[in-house]
């Protein structure tokens, strides 16, 4: 728990408070999981603390609200715990089906004790332990609801557990028992199995209905959590195909029931995994994409698709709604279910970020507090140890022995103490970063200690002994920053590139990507494509109502064509960004004893390769990484190209030719002594020899990837052995002979070597481009794959446009999904927002 001093309370205008009271009062008439502690002893006529959403997508604020008088059938409950569900998070972001006007108090389910009852209430008494359901208003110290929206609970159920029952377990019971009619021994596939509803479904299906449960989730850790809850097997659907894994697990029979809360591609794979007469129950679309079900697929296996909107049951079929909650209570009291509480917060901690709580509540391992040394291993003057997670504040207080936290984002000198013995470990700087204004978006703290191994080891051991803390996995701090919306995937990749940058150009490119330039480019394309798709879908749905302009489809066609041209131009960049990130591959090739290894050593300025007068000394590829003009280069010396009967040398020649085909730039070394005596013969010899080597570089399997003619440099080595007069004639003859860049040099005397380095540097710079000029470059093969798939989908749109607008629009959706995979942002809500913003449909 965090001390109150750690929170900033906002002052809310009186008008907003009055509106919040009115909204909460209206919610009374309408009548997963983090549990929010909100216990109070106030009664009617007093004020109570409540969490207010005064602006969508902003942190909640805590403010006192005046209690209101009860209606005859109402009950006032002292709320001990309020369940925080995915729906609550969506409501506070304006993304839920029901959108109450701000300001309002969120919270749909709660547990507590009865404070006061209306005169017409007879079944509930003051002091009773109850759980309740309200459309909003539960995230407060008090909640007033109609008496029929309360259900009594026994002493054997804690308030924390009770607050998890109504929504998640009510949904799971309605879906699996009421709708799917799940039978003992049947196989149930649960998607989003580590979410609130998913864990409840795993619990109910395995422990109550005696079904075999296969859990599908987005990480290995989440899969492990679902297995601990009762699943017999799990599938990580980010790395494996749900359909193929289900086939293996069920011996090709498929599953009888699917409980799906994800939607999108996961829904489609789960749907395809159904057995004959299987049933799929849709309870939500956490993935953001709302799938469609072609009717022919229903016929193929005689399957049934159905939905469960749990909240609607209270109005459409209240007996079934009430029975689902009573069953949830009964199963829990009997010990047949074991609800999972993901995290617990005080009411004063409700100014959390929605994305943070969503992650915290879905996986017990992910909500843990992590620590690691962030400044690298080994002895150093100062070592930085970072801690991130909900226990960061307690950790800081525990190790410093102080009662209060230091000022936020200010370095303070403190003694660090071993929490087990009280022994002083070091004197160092500590910093406190309350979330969400931290690198990870969570509460964080840092310890800047002396970099000796004993000091660092002592502090890490002290952190490891604290409850709730564990060592961070590789990249986990950055992963949490991505999950909490602090970085998109391109920025994450840019940060990784910056850490590994070894040259100035790499640093500039990584900084630009980490600053979000690449993400903004792709985000802009996503916005334009979203607008095109929204307009096309609006035309499909509403064109008959004369609410859509006739020219809207022409505008969509034009925008899609322009967008595809930009994407294709971005793809045709000669892999400049990728080459700058990974290094330009330069291969030194040529005949044996031409001086390739000598040139390699001259470029490296060290004896990287063995040099001897014996032909065929180099029999393997010798590599070294270089920085040439601020650009990364991977230089390779290879075996001499010739026919040989020596098996070892044959393998060396094979590897040389393979490296030749993979190279970005080829340096072809020729022994100047071996050139024909006449100038015309020299030029023809070089042209023929170059053509022969280029042919070897362009075999039938690698024509596209082999180096172009402009990416070759011909080096005539050993010019110290050629008379100066002949050298001058050769130099003049090679100017206009149609050959690529030609350098005359001597590795022995270094004559001409500076000109060669300048030419090589120019070629490398041309390969990589200027990372600060024009639009940001592609840096990852992953980006290129998704952009190519996006462009292909746009091509399909143009081809299907006149045939079937619905199918063509689906291609736009596929293109948008490919763009979203690059940045990690893909959803359906943006499309709806554009439709309602750009088209006043129905006024």
Buried (B, 14 or more C-beta within 10 A) or exposed (E): BBBEEBBEEBEBEEEBBEBBBBBBBBBBEBBBBBBBBBBBEBEEEEBBBBBBBBBEEBBBBBBBBEBBEBBEBBBBBBBBBBBBBBBBBBBBBBBBEEEBEBBBBBBBBBBBBBBBBBEEBEEBEEEBBBBBBBBBBBBBBBBBBBBBBBBBBEEEBBBBBBBBBBBBBBBBBBBBBBBBEBEEEBBBBBBBBBBBBBBBBBBBBBBBBEBBBBBBBBBEBBBBBBBBBBBEBBBBBEEBEBBEBBBEBBEEEBBBBBBBBBBBBBBBBBBBBBBEEBBBBBBBBBBBBBBEBEEEBBEEBEBBBEEBEBBEBBEEEEEEBBBBBBBBBEBBBEEEBBBBBBBBBBBBBBBBBBBBBBBBBBBBBBBBBBBBBEBEEEEBEEBBBBBBBBBBBBBBBBBBEBEEBBEEEEBBEBBBBBBEEEEEBBEBBBBBBBBBEBBBBBBBBBBBBBBBEEBBEBBBEBBEEBEEBBEBEEEBBBBBBBBBBBBBBBBBBBBBBBEEBEBEBBBBBBBBBBEBBBBBBBBEBBBBBBBBBBBBBBBBBBBEEEBBEEEBBEEBBEBBEEBBEBBBEBBEBBBBBBBBBBBBBBBBBBBBBBBBBBBBBBBBEEEBBEBEEEBBBBBBBBBBEBBBBBBBBBBBBBBBBEEBEEEEBBEBBEBBBBBBBBBBBBBBBBBBEEBEEEBEEBBEBBBEBBEEBBEBBBEEEEEEEBBEEEBBBBBBBBBBEBEEEBBEBBBEBBEEBEBBBBBBBBBBEEBBBEEBBEBBBEBBBBBBBEBEEEEBBBBBEEBBEBBBBBBBBBBBBBEBBEEEBEEBBBBBBBBBBBBBBBBBBBBBBBBBBBBEEEBEEEE
